[in-house]
């Protein structure tokens, strides 16, 4: 009879992962990364706003540009300055291209400047100083509109708007 060689078992030193094996850490990382990717995808599935300049909204003859007509009812972003509101506790303000300490418009749409935008919000606005730049995001609307509450007439505006300091 041939004698069998004894089996030798050596002690293998395993790194200490705090009671968690490396493949479990990898799964946790994958789960975390997958969750992060899903959150990004959900955030980007929201309608993204296209950034426009006020001058992009009009042609030289003050008619609406092709881009403005194409973007009507879409969410846009516009940078500018909050003009002093017409009244306290208002749900709209006028966004101007340059800081203006006084009312930047007259009373009729015929005198509507091409470098302002009416901004309508769902909430009462928090006034931002007239010389602090802001960015507005809202749904673009074109055409003459008279605010039933204030009588303010606008040719171009955003609705469902949000704004923040730029």
HELIX and SHEET records of a PDB file:
HELIX    1   1 UNK A   22  UNK A   45  1                                  24    
HELIX    2   2 UNK A   54  UNK A   57  5                                   4    
HELIX    3   3 UNK A   66  UNK A   71  1                                   6    
HELIX    4   4 UNK A  109  UNK A  111  5                                   3    
SHEET    1   A 6 UNK A  50  UNK A  52  0                                        
SHEET    2   A 6 UNK A  75  UNK A  82  1                                        
SHEET    3   A 6 UNK A  92  UNK A  96 -1                                        
SHEET    4   A 6 UNK A 116  UNK A 121 -1                                        
SHEET    5   A 6 UNK A 153  UNK A 165  1                                        
SHEET    6   A 6 UNK A 133  UNK A 146 -1                                        
END                                                                             
